[in-house]
Amino acid sequence: MDAPETTSLWLDPTTRPDTRPFPVPGPLVAGSRYDVAVVGAGLTGLTTALLLARAGASVVVLEARHVGAVTTGNTTAKVSLLQGTRLSDLTGRHSSETVARYVEGNREGQSWLRRYCEARGIDHQLRDAVTYAGSPDDVAAARAEHDAAASLGLPVRWQDDVGLGFEHAGGVVLPDQVQINPMDVLMELAHDLVDRGVQIHERSRVVGVDAGDPCAVHVETDQGPGARTPTEVLADRVVLATGVPVLDRGGFFARVEPLRSYATAFRVPGSLPQPMYLSAGSPTRSLRTYPGQDGELLLVGGNGHVVGRDDHTLGNVEDLVAWTQERFPGAELTHVWSAQDYQTTSHLPFVGPLTPGQDAIQVATGYDKWGMTNAVAASLALSVTLLGDESHGSMPWADAFRSWSRHEAKGVGEAARINASVGARMTTDRLKPLVPGVVPSSGSDGVPAEGEGRVERSGLRQEAVCTVGGMTFRRSASCSHLGGIVSWNDAERSWDCPLHGSRFAPDGEVLEGPAVAPLAEVSED
């Protein structure tokens, strides 16, 4: 199949015609001072900003692209305490007390988000959450999740038939979980913030922060293609709610693994199973419904992989489509999109200071595909810290989320594995131009066809060349973060770094960090 447009169901304006835009603030004023600058306008950033604004803090939100541009706007938006096989995984890595605190934090996040939806009139649906065994080989994993969830006090049950409508081997069910349209939540949060006097500056990329009293936040505002205006604002505290922190000190880029996964939406004749499903086995399959304006849609996701390390990403989409149409005859594809998530070395979120003992800059990362609950839990914990109660007296569960905690020792082996694979990839990619025929020389095969990209060699320099929208772009193939050689993502028509997950548009502009600078332009020799 040809690469389809990759706009998520939630970000497609035709599916949300009644969206009320929030007022655009005036230009960011250099030297303005705030109590807190929040970097990133996803669920973590906007919820944190709201909690702080409610308490009377002066807050500014700085977003490199637009509200919901990255993970929150591309999630499948399951607000669930049953999270695939996550609880059994955590139980095998951490103490029962730590895992119980993780669950309690997620329960607090879910409860807060549900109350907010009810109070603000945001549409949401109660659904059973199901972790199912796709075959007899997966029953043990699903049963282990049932036992872990039950031991943590969740009211789960086992069912031999979970209502999928196709062959499976049973699953664990947790009733009364929630599904949402994440952009409905983000836009309501944005309006709530604006009504409280908080400015949300889109197209304002934070490229650096000097810690101090106050912190100096360095921002580049986007004035159009290739036109960026640098400015600086001041803040007593800074929150990096950017997926992975965009500041390298603290080394979070080496303590998380970036994962890309795919989602599709279908119009399907007949009735659809209503629970939110996730398979216990591999490849992962995620299913839920969405009550669209023109009828119910089926959302199917899965096929995750480490960012930049799949040579044919479009094949993941094709596989999802084929799998769905085999099980739901007549399914008509309407949307294709992807999302990026981060798994920490300990498999627990990292929420807290960027560096030990330095509280001026706070971070939140590593939700491992369960951001709808973890993001709000992180926001609750961050707000308590930023408002001055660092004991988390009313939130003992926040200990399970702390960055730089004893829990991270559990991930030493995982950290070694991740960074060994990064080092091997960097070395291999850097040596490729020295091997005849491995990297084609610049221009030897003409320009790439529409929708295609490749890395070419110009001397020892590697260049990223692609053709999209009838235009051919040539940029340095070295990621602007730490120099990894990017690879072409044919599903999304982007350049993805296999080291730490930075992603770039065909013209080299940053789509996702930790990079904050575009791919460098190259001179014509």
TILUM-834580 format. One line per 10 residues: number of its first residue (from 1); for each residue y, z, x of C-alpha. Coordinates in nm, 4 decimals, padded with zeros to 6 digits, always signed. Each point is the difference from the previous one (the first is absolute). Example, Ala and Ser with C-alpha at 12.3 -4.5 7.8 and 13.67 -1.06 7.14 Angstrom:
2
1> -00.4500 +00.7800 +01.2300 ~ +00.3440 -00.0660 +00.1370
END
This chain:
525
1> +00.0000 +00.0000 +00.0000 ~ +00.3601 -00.0541 +00.1056 ~ +00.1945 +00.3158 +00.0759 ~ +00.1578 +00.1148 -00.3287 ~ +00.3356 +00.1680 -00.0320 ~ -00.0424 +00.3640 +00.0982 ~ +00.2306 +00.1934 -00.2300 ~ -00.1477 +00.3105 -00.1548 ~ -00.0318 +00.0372 -00.3731 ~ +00.2515 +00.2853 +00.0191
11> +00.2619 -00.1976 +00.1949 ~ -00.0302 -00.3196 -00.2041 ~ +00.3223 -00.0185 -00.2057 ~ -00.1737 -00.1998 -00.2738 ~ -00.2253 +00.2967 -00.0791 ~ +00.2929 +00.2436 -00.0178 ~ +00.2760 -00.1906 -00.1813 ~ +00.1696 +00.3132 -00.1334 ~ +00.0500 +00.1689 +00.3366 ~ +00.3431 +00.1598 +00.0211
21> +00.1487 -00.0485 +00.3486 ~ +00.1645 +00.3007 +00.1566 ~ +00.3613 -00.0319 +00.1191 ~ +00.0441 -00.1415 +00.3490 ~ +00.2154 +00.2347 +00.2102 ~ +00.2857 -00.1154 +00.2153 ~ -00.0501 -00.0656 +00.3717 ~ -00.1434 +00.2790 +00.2098 ~ +00.3003 +00.1808 +00.1471 ~ -00.0290 +00.0679 +00.3720
31> +00.0270 +00.3666 +00.0876 ~ -00.0899 +00.1240 -00.3477 ~ -00.1796 +00.3343 +00.0160 ~ -00.2811 +00.1243 -00.2216 ~ -00.2251 +00.3003 -00.0194 ~ -00.3040 -00.2291 +00.0085 ~ -00.0543 -00.3692 +00.0696 ~ -00.3234 -00.1266 -00.1556 ~ -00.1387 -00.3138 +00.1637 ~ -00.2162 -00.2068 -00.2340
41> +00.0196 -00.0602 -00.3759 ~ -00.3619 +00.0324 -00.1020 ~ -00.1505 +00.2867 -00.1953 ~ +00.0272 +00.2508 +00.2860 ~ +00.3594 -00.0862 +00.0803 ~ +00.1368 -00.0069 -00.3532 ~ -00.1889 +00.3095 -00.1156 ~ +00.1144 +00.1961 +00.3049 ~ +00.3571 -00.1151 -00.0560 ~ -00.0135 +00.1068 -00.3648
51> -00.1390 +00.3460 +00.0771 ~ +00.2754 +00.0534 +00.2560 ~ +00.2743 -00.1358 -00.2261 ~ -00.1136 +00.2266 -00.2827 ~ +00.0513 +00.2944 +00.2367 ~ +00.3558 -00.1098 +00.0749 ~ -00.0501 -00.1705 +00.3367 ~ +00.2027 -00.3087 +00.0870 ~ -00.2493 -00.2814 +00.0595 ~ +00.0082 -00.3667 +00.0965
61> -00.2991 -00.2351 -00.0250 ~ -00.0262 -00.2793 +00.2581 ~ -00.2482 -00.2794 -00.0745 ~ -00.0648 -00.2921 +00.2360 ~ -00.0939 -00.2440 -00.2772 ~ +00.0036 +00.1006 -00.3666 ~ -00.1306 +00.2826 -00.2155 ~ -00.3801 -00.0195 -00.0106 ~ -00.0211 -00.2794 +00.2564 ~ -00.2957 +00.1391 +00.1872
71> -00.2931 +00.2212 -00.0998 ~ +00.1198 +00.1529 -00.3270 ~ +00.0892 -00.3372 -00.1479 ~ -00.3386 -00.1394 +00.0986 ~ -00.2369 +00.2844 -00.0847 ~ -00.2587 -00.0023 -00.2772 ~ +00.1739 +00.3184 -00.1216 ~ -00.2868 +00.2328 -00.0818 ~ +00.1238 +00.3580 -00.0309 ~ -00.3364 +00.1666 +00.0473
81> -00.1625 +00.3049 +00.1564 ~ -00.3287 -00.1902 +00.0255 ~ +00.0699 -00.2311 +00.2917 ~ -00.3041 -00.2122 +00.0706 ~ -00.2103 +00.1916 +00.2527 ~ +00.2956 +00.1735 +00.1607 ~ -00.0887 +00.3574 -00.0933 ~ -00.3501 -00.0211 +00.1458 ~ +00.1482 -00.1606 +00.3126 ~ +00.2535 +00.2815 +00.0413
91> -00.2643 +00.2633 -00.0697 ~ -00.1969 -00.1353 +00.2942 ~ +00.3033 +00.0265 +00.2283 ~ +00.1878 +00.3152 -00.1009 ~ -00.0496 +00.3509 -00.1315 ~ -00.0488 +00.0538 -00.3713 ~ +00.3337 +00.1847 -00.0079 ~ +00.1854 -00.2965 +00.1497 ~ -00.1584 -00.2495 -00.2393 ~ +00.0733 +00.2293 -00.2955
101> +00.3644 +00.0098 +00.1085 ~ +00.0053 -00.3783 +00.0233 ~ -00.1290 -00.0222 -00.3571 ~ +00.2518 +00.2584 -00.1200 ~ +00.2848 -00.1945 +00.1593 ~ -00.1189 -00.3161 -00.1715 ~ -00.0266 +00.1882 -00.3291 ~ +00.3613 +00.1166 +00.0412 ~ +00.1086 -00.3559 +00.0785 ~ -00.1854 -00.1411 -00.2984
111> +00.1368 +00.2678 -00.2322 ~ +00.3588 -00.0552 +00.1156 ~ -00.0250 -00.3765 -00.0425 ~ -00.1586 +00.0294 -00.3424 ~ +00.2702 +00.2431 -00.1174 ~ +00.2685 -00.2320 +00.1340 ~ -00.1479 -00.2972 -00.1869 ~ -00.0136 +00.2002 -00.3222 ~ +00.3542 +00.1344 +00.0385 ~ +00.1522 -00.3397 +00.0823
121> -00.2022 -00.2072 -00.2469 ~ -00.1882 -00.1956 +00.2675 ~ -00.3084 -00.1711 -00.1379 ~ -00.3255 +00.1324 +00.1457 ~ -00.3596 +00.0108 -00.1151 ~ -00.2657 +00.2698 +00.0195 ~ -00.3262 -00.1392 +00.1345 ~ -00.3289 +00.1247 +00.1362 ~ -00.0301 -00.0484 +00.3760 ~ -00.3402 -00.1197 +00.1202
131> -00.1626 -00.0308 +00.3407 ~ -00.2971 -00.2261 -00.0650 ~ -00.3095 -00.1069 +00.1888 ~ -00.0115 -00.3780 +00.0056 ~ -00.3664 +00.0047 +00.1015 ~ -00.2758 +00.2577 +00.0543 ~ +00.1003 +00.0077 +00.3673 ~ +00.3353 +00.1547 -00.1006 ~ -00.1346 +00.2760 -00.2239 ~ -00.0169 +00.2578 +00.2789
141> +00.3685 -00.0505 +00.0848 ~ +00.1056 +00.0218 -00.3646 ~ -00.2165 +00.3086 -00.0546 ~ +00.1519 +00.1628 +00.3084 ~ +00.3459 -00.0586 -00.1453 ~ -00.1098 +00.1566 -00.3275 ~ -00.1237 +00.3083 +00.1821 ~ +00.3131 +00.0287 +00.2162 ~ +00.2314 -00.0364 -00.2996 ~ -00.1981 +00.2534 -00.2039
151> +00.0062 +00.2507 +00.2863 ~ +00.3792 -00.0325 +00.0040 ~ +00.0245 +00.0850 -00.3683 ~ +00.0570 -00.3476 -00.1411 ~ -00.1647 -00.0526 -00.3436 ~ -00.2101 -00.2985 +00.1050 ~ -00.3201 -00.1266 -00.1581 ~ -00.2667 -00.2506 +00.0996 ~ -00.0733 -00.2963 -00.2271 ~ -00.2782 -00.2504 +00.0483
161> +00.2123 -00.2599 -00.1811 ~ +00.3769 +00.0142 +00.0588 ~ +00.0815 -00.2915 -00.2307 ~ +00.0770 -00.2699 +00.2543 ~ -00.1786 -00.2707 -00.1962 ~ -00.1918 -00.1229 +00.3046 ~ -00.2888 +00.1339 +00.2042 ~ +00.0578 +00.3236 +00.1899 ~ -00.1828 +00.3239 +00.0784 ~ +00.2144 +00.2626 -00.1699
171> +00.2981 +00.1969 +00.1176 ~ +00.2086 +00.3161 -00.0020 ~ +00.2663 +00.0315 -00.2711 ~ +00.3169 +00.2130 -00.0042 ~ +00.1778 -00.0096 -00.3384 ~ +00.3706 -00.0021 -00.0812 ~ +00.1444 -00.1619 +00.3104 ~ +00.3060 -00.2262 -00.0132 ~ +00.0926 -00.3612 +00.0678 ~ +00.3573 -00.1302 +00.0182
181> +00.2189 -00.2965 +00.0780 ~ +00.1463 +00.1269 +00.3296 ~ +00.3209 -00.2016 -00.0272 ~ +00.0758 +00.1603 -00.3361 ~ -00.0102 +00.3347 +00.1789 ~ +00.2056 -00.1169 +00.2983 ~ +00.2704 -00.1569 -00.2134 ~ +00.0276 +00.3124 -00.2138 ~ +00.0259 +00.2132 +00.3135 ~ +00.2696 -00.2338 +00.1313
191> +00.2023 +00.0283 -00.3211 ~ -00.0452 +00.3766 +00.0010 ~ +00.1316 +00.0153 +00.3564 ~ +00.2968 -00.2258 -00.0668 ~ +00.0914 +00.2093 -00.3044 ~ +00.0108 +00.2994 +00.2350 ~ +00.2351 -00.1761 +00.2389 ~ -00.2584 -00.1037 +00.2601 ~ +00.0563 -00.3399 +00.1600 ~ -00.3029 -00.2232 +00.0643
201> +00.0822 -00.2567 +00.2673 ~ -00.2460 -00.2880 +00.0020 ~ -00.0146 -00.2532 +00.2859 ~ +00.1014 +00.2836 +00.2332 ~ -00.2532 +00.0350 +00.2804 ~ -00.0052 +00.3192 +00.2048 ~ -00.0609 -00.0996 +00.3622 ~ +00.0469 +00.3363 +00.1689 ~ +00.0848 +00.3656 -00.0479 ~ +00.1591 +00.2281 +00.2578
211> -00.1101 +00.3539 -00.0781 ~ +00.2840 +00.2487 +00.0095 ~ +00.2333 +00.2072 -00.2088 ~ +00.0531 -00.2241 -00.1862 ~ -00.2443 -00.2847 +00.0588 ~ +00.1474 -00.3441 +00.0619 ~ -00.1845 -00.2575 -00.2105 ~ +00.0319 -00.3551 +00.1333 ~ -00.0156 -00.2629 -00.2730 ~ +00.0105 -00.3790 -00.0065
221> +00.1148 -00.1389 -00.3336 ~ -00.1286 -00.3438 -00.0954 ~ +00.2813 -00.2448 -00.0644 ~ -00.2225 -00.3053 -00.0356 ~ -00.2385 -00.1974 +00.2236 ~ +00.0530 +00.1102 +00.3591 ~ +00.3133 +00.1971 -00.0865 ~ -00.0238 +00.3757 +00.0512 ~ +00.2824 +00.2488 +00.0190 ~ -00.0641 +00.3193 +00.1972
231> +00.1404 +00.3243 -00.1313 ~ -00.0642 +00.3718 +00.0286 ~ -00.0114 +00.2859 -00.2468 ~ -00.0480 +00.3709 +00.0618 ~ -00.2501 +00.2354 -00.1594 ~ -00.1057 +00.3579 +00.0612 ~ -00.3612 -00.0991 -00.0693 ~ -00.1847 -00.3324 -00.0151 ~ -00.3192 -00.0834 -00.1923 ~ -00.2046 -00.2998 +00.1148
241> -00.1848 -00.1169 -00.3111 ~ -00.0879 -00.3400 +00.1421 ~ -00.3783 -00.0318 -00.0193 ~ -00.0320 +00.0658 +00.3718 ~ +00.2982 +00.1590 +00.1794 ~ +00.2358 -00.2589 +00.1466 ~ +00.0850 +00.2295 +00.2915 ~ -00.2529 +00.0010 +00.2829 ~ +00.0547 +00.3519 +00.1291 ~ -00.2775 +00.2069 -00.1439
251> -00.2389 -00.2905 +00.0543 ~ -00.1013 -00.0260 -00.3650 ~ -00.0749 -00.3700 +00.0497 ~ -00.2882 +00.1108 +00.2247 ~ -00.1182 +00.2699 -00.2415 ~ -00.0523 -00.2213 -00.3028 ~ -00.1959 -00.3181 -00.0668 ~ +00.1761 -00.2686 -00.2092 ~ -00.2160 -00.1486 -00.2742 ~ +00.0645 -00.3077 -00.2134
261> -00.1746 -00.0475 -00.3351 ~ +00.0251 -00.2550 -00.2788 ~ +00.0608 +00.0078 -00.3732 ~ -00.0326 -00.2582 -00.2741 ~ +00.0842 -00.0089 -00.3696 ~ -00.1875 -00.1977 -00.2645 ~ +00.0306 -00.0898 -00.3634 ~ -00.3495 +00.0520 -00.1419 ~ -00.1298 -00.1005 -00.3443 ~ -00.1391 +00.2836 -00.2077
271> +00.0214 +00.3729 +00.0520 ~ +00.0170 +00.1673 +00.3399 ~ -00.1450 +00.3277 +00.1316 ~ +00.2786 +00.2583 -00.0122 ~ -00.0691 +00.2519 +00.2804 ~ +00.1400 -00.0289 +00.3521 ~ -00.2915 -00.0920 +00.2262 ~ -00.0595 +00.0087 +00.3744 ~ -00.3286 -00.0865 +00.1658 ~ -00.1746 +00.2444 +00.2305
281> -00.1406 -00.2774 +00.2176 ~ +00.1364 -00.2833 +00.2091 ~ +00.1679 -00.2388 -00.0501 ~ +00.2272 +00.2133 -00.2146 ~ +00.0710 -00.1037 -00.3572 ~ +00.2824 +00.1588 -00.1974 ~ +00.0506 -00.0735 -00.3714 ~ +00.2527 +00.1064 -00.2601 ~ +00.1809 -00.1553 -00.2954 ~ +00.3684 -00.0547 -00.0693
291> +00.1415 -00.0319 -00.3539 ~ +00.2243 -00.2995 +00.0655 ~ +00.2475 -00.1454 -00.2485 ~ -00.2255 -00.3005 -00.0634 ~ -00.3261 +00.1894 -00.0139 ~ -00.2091 +00.2228 +00.2180 ~ -00.0635 -00.1000 +00.3610 ~ -00.2849 +00.0959 +00.2308 ~ +00.0955 +00.1049 +00.3536 ~ -00.2632 -00.0336 +00.2718
301> +00.0560 +00.1051 +00.3602 ~ -00.1831 +00.0585 +00.3251 ~ -00.1089 -00.1702 +00.3242 ~ +00.2100 +00.2179 +00.2271 ~ +00.0189 -00.0465 +00.3772 ~ +00.2095 +00.1090 +00.2965 ~ +00.3313 -00.1873 -00.0031 ~ +00.0056 -00.3127 +00.2150 ~ -00.3726 -00.0010 +00.0749 ~ -00.1310 -00.2406 -00.2617
311> +00.0048 -00.3662 +00.0984 ~ -00.0169 -00.1307 -00.3577 ~ +00.1752 +00.2409 -00.2339 ~ +00.0017 -00.2545 -00.2813 ~ -00.3772 +00.0350 -00.0049 ~ +00.0437 +00.3570 -00.1226 ~ +00.1928 -00.1261 -00.3010 ~ -00.2525 -00.2759 -00.0671 ~ -00.2797 +00.2566 +00.0108 ~ +00.1750 +00.2259 -00.2537
321> +00.0591 -00.2932 -00.2335 ~ -00.3616 -00.1178 +00.0217 ~ -00.1332 +00.3548 -00.0509 ~ +00.2183 +00.0541 -00.3065 ~ -00.0694 -00.3341 -00.1653 ~ -00.3733 +00.0518 +00.0454 ~ +00.0130 +00.3336 -00.1836 ~ +00.2733 -00.0852 -00.2501 ~ -00.0602 -00.3604 -00.1121 ~ +00.3176 -00.1855 -00.0876
331> +00.2217 +00.2258 +00.2141 ~ +00.3231 -00.1854 +00.0795 ~ +00.1855 +00.1007 +00.3163 ~ +00.3666 +00.0904 -00.0598 ~ +00.1110 +00.1968 +00.3088 ~ -00.1049 +00.0567 +00.3604 ~ +00.1528 +00.2551 +00.2335 ~ -00.0731 +00.2444 +00.2802 ~ +00.0958 +00.3489 +00.1073 ~ +00.0094 +00.1896 +00.3263
341> -00.1221 +00.3553 +00.0388 ~ -00.0454 +00.2348 +00.2919 ~ -00.2961 +00.2229 +00.0786 ~ +00.0668 +00.2858 +00.2405 ~ -00.2374 +00.1093 +00.2721 ~ -00.0800 +00.3158 -00.1993 ~ -00.0188 -00.1887 -00.3333 ~ +00.2616 +00.2454 -00.1365 ~ +00.3646 -00.0962 -00.0553 ~ +00.2580 +00.0859 +00.2658
351> +00.3072 +00.1602 -00.1596 ~ +00.2541 +00.1909 +00.2057 ~ +00.2059 -00.0267 +00.3187 ~ +00.0044 -00.3191 +00.2050 ~ -00.0534 +00.2049 +00.3148 ~ -00.1169 +00.3611 +00.0345 ~ +00.2780 +00.2540 -00.0340 ~ +00.2608 -00.2624 -00.0941 ~ +00.0641 +00.0318 -00.3719 ~ +00.3019 -00.2299 -00.0284
361> -00.2194 -00.3065 -00.0554 ~ -00.2866 +00.0268 -00.2487 ~ -00.2751 -00.2544 -00.0691 ~ -00.2673 -00.0708 -00.2592 ~ -00.2862 -00.2400 +00.0672 ~ -00.3749 -00.0503 -00.0248 ~ -00.0751 +00.0047 -00.3724 ~ -00.3086 -00.2173 +00.0550 ~ +00.0449 -00.2101 -00.3183 ~ +00.0696 +00.2994 -00.2271
371> +00.3778 +00.0084 +00.0092 ~ +00.0661 +00.0550 -00.3691 ~ -00.1040 +00.3650 +00.0320 ~ +00.0471 +00.0547 +00.3730 ~ +00.3523 -00.1435 +00.0070 ~ +00.1213 +00.2432 -00.2629 ~ -00.1831 +00.2889 +00.1681 ~ +00.1697 -00.0966 +00.3266 ~ +00.3378 -00.0111 -00.1746 ~ -00.0522 +00.3464 -00.1449
381> -00.0929 +00.1397 +00.3417 ~ +00.2886 -00.1760 +00.1756 ~ +00.2535 +00.1206 -00.2542 ~ -00.1055 +00.3621 +00.0501 ~ +00.0377 -00.0373 +00.3777 ~ +00.3336 -00.1796 -00.0222 ~ +00.1407 +00.2494 -00.2469 ~ -00.0751 +00.2855 +00.2359 ~ -00.3295 +00.1584 -00.1038 ~ -00.2183 -00.0964 +00.2942
391> -00.2642 +00.2554 -00.0900 ~ -00.1181 -00.2170 -00.2909 ~ -00.0372 +00.3300 -00.1794 ~ -00.0614 -00.1638 -00.3360 ~ -00.1955 -00.2896 +00.1521 ~ -00.2852 +00.1330 +00.2144 ~ -00.1725 -00.3349 -00.0532 ~ +00.2664 -00.1650 +00.2187 ~ -00.1844 +00.1282 +00.3070 ~ -00.2569 -00.2774 -00.0512
401> +00.2785 -00.2585 +00.0314 ~ +00.1789 +00.1280 +00.3106 ~ +00.0638 -00.2294 +00.2936 ~ -00.0787 +00.1543 +00.3379 ~ -00.2476 +00.2429 -00.1553 ~ -00.3371 +00.1288 +00.1146 ~ -00.1620 -00.2468 -00.2423 ~ +00.0829 -00.2857 +00.2337 ~ -00.2472 +00.1333 +00.2560 ~ -00.2710 -00.1173 -00.2390
411> +00.1159 -00.3562 +00.0632 ~ -00.0189 -00.0131 +00.3804 ~ -00.3017 -00.2293 -00.0058 ~ +00.1597 -00.2232 -00.2618 ~ +00.3197 -00.0210 +00.2062 ~ -00.2000 -00.1031 +00.3046 ~ -00.1767 -00.2723 -00.1986 ~ +00.3217 -00.1379 -00.1496 ~ +00.1903 -00.0099 +00.3272 ~ -00.2924 -00.1426 +00.1952
421> -00.0171 -00.2903 -00.2456 ~ +00.3779 -00.0467 +00.0260 ~ -00.0163 -00.0058 +00.3790 ~ -00.2887 -00.2450 +00.0018 ~ +00.1784 -00.2321 -00.2426 ~ +00.3237 +00.0077 +00.2008 ~ -00.1814 -00.0788 +00.3251 ~ -00.2069 -00.2802 -00.1517 ~ +00.2964 -00.1664 -00.1696 ~ +00.2129 +00.0197 +00.3148
431> -00.2718 -00.1639 +00.2106 ~ -00.0715 -00.2861 -00.2404 ~ +00.2622 -00.2389 +00.1461 ~ -00.1783 +00.0237 +00.3368 ~ -00.3224 -00.1396 -00.1453 ~ +00.0132 -00.3808 -00.0354 ~ -00.0252 -00.1230 -00.3570 ~ +00.0162 +00.3393 -00.1707 ~ +00.3681 -00.0208 -00.0950 ~ +00.1230 -00.3557 -00.0707
441> +00.2993 -00.1147 +00.2002 ~ +00.3307 -00.0300 -00.1805 ~ +00.0209 -00.3141 -00.2143 ~ -00.3440 -00.1291 +00.1000 ~ -00.1214 -00.0144 -00.3600 ~ +00.3304 -00.0886 -00.1660 ~ +00.1586 +00.2433 -00.2419 ~ -00.2193 +00.2124 -00.2278 ~ -00.0632 -00.1309 -00.3504 ~ +00.1721 +00.1636 -00.2967
451> -00.1099 +00.3621 -00.0346 ~ -00.1628 +00.0099 +00.3416 ~ +00.0918 +00.1803 +00.3196 ~ -00.1383 +00.0374 +00.3495 ~ +00.0792 +00.1541 +00.3359 ~ +00.0772 -00.2555 +00.2726 ~ +00.0456 +00.0260 +00.3755 ~ +00.3159 -00.1010 +00.1830 ~ -00.0792 +00.0807 +00.3617 ~ -00.1111 +00.3620 -00.0160
461> +00.2188 +00.0663 -00.3020 ~ -00.1665 +00.0084 -00.3415 ~ +00.1890 -00.1331 -00.3007 ~ -00.0584 +00.0456 -00.3724 ~ +00.0384 -00.3339 -00.1805 ~ -00.0346 -00.0516 -00.3745 ~ +00.1083 -00.2315 -00.2791 ~ +00.1019 +00.1517 -00.3332 ~ +00.2129 -00.1524 -00.2743 ~ +00.0305 -00.3249 +00.1915
471> +00.1590 +00.1724 +00.3009 ~ -00.1645 +00.0584 +00.3371 ~ +00.0850 +00.3252 +00.1775 ~ -00.0619 +00.0841 +00.3647 ~ +00.0396 +00.3580 +00.1201 ~ -00.1345 +00.2194 +00.2753 ~ -00.3544 +00.1109 -00.0796 ~ +00.0682 +00.3412 +00.1577 ~ +00.0521 +00.2710 -00.2603 ~ +00.3439 +00.1549 +00.0417
481> -00.1539 +00.3476 -00.0201 ~ -00.2287 +00.0251 +00.3053 ~ -00.0799 -00.3602 +00.0817 ~ -00.3262 -00.0645 -00.1817 ~ -00.0772 -00.3671 -00.0645 ~ +00.0388 -00.0666 -00.3716 ~ -00.2536 -00.1919 -00.2071 ~ +00.0525 -00.2295 -00.2983 ~ -00.0774 +00.1442 -00.3434 ~ -00.0845 -00.3077 -00.2071
491> -00.0196 +00.1948 -00.3282 ~ +00.3568 +00.1295 +00.0222 ~ +00.1523 -00.2473 +00.2450 ~ +00.1124 +00.2676 +00.2378 ~ -00.0401 +00.0993 +00.3639 ~ -00.1931 +00.3267 +00.0308 ~ -00.0326 +00.2151 +00.3113 ~ -00.3579 +00.1170 +00.0687 ~ +00.1129 +00.3021 +00.2021 ~ +00.2034 +00.2198 -00.2351
501> +00.0437 -00.2069 -00.3158 ~ +00.3524 -00.1406 +00.0200 ~ +00.0407 -00.3096 -00.2133 ~ +00.2516 -00.2840 +00.0163 ~ +00.1098 -00.2829 -00.2287 ~ -00.0448 -00.3629 +00.1152 ~ +00.3535 +00.0066 +00.1427 ~ -00.0776 +00.3181 +00.1932 ~ +00.1836 +00.2493 -00.2211 ~ -00.1620 +00.3420 -00.0317
511> -00.2098 +00.0594 -00.3120 ~ -00.1659 +00.3283 +00.0996 ~ +00.0366 +00.2391 +00.2923 ~ -00.0276 +00.1739 +00.2345 ~ +00.2004 -00.2944 +00.1392 ~ +00.3698 +00.0007 -00.0879 ~ +00.1017 -00.3217 +00.1795 ~ -00.1048 -00.3571 -00.0867 ~ -00.2225 -00.2190 +00.2125 ~ +00.2156 -00.1439 +00.2765
521> +00.1169 -00.3571 -00.0213 ~ -00.1228 -00.2301 +00.2750 ~ +00.1978 -00.2627 +00.1822 ~ -00.1052 -00.3627 -00.0128 ~ -00.1179 -00.0945 +00.3490
END
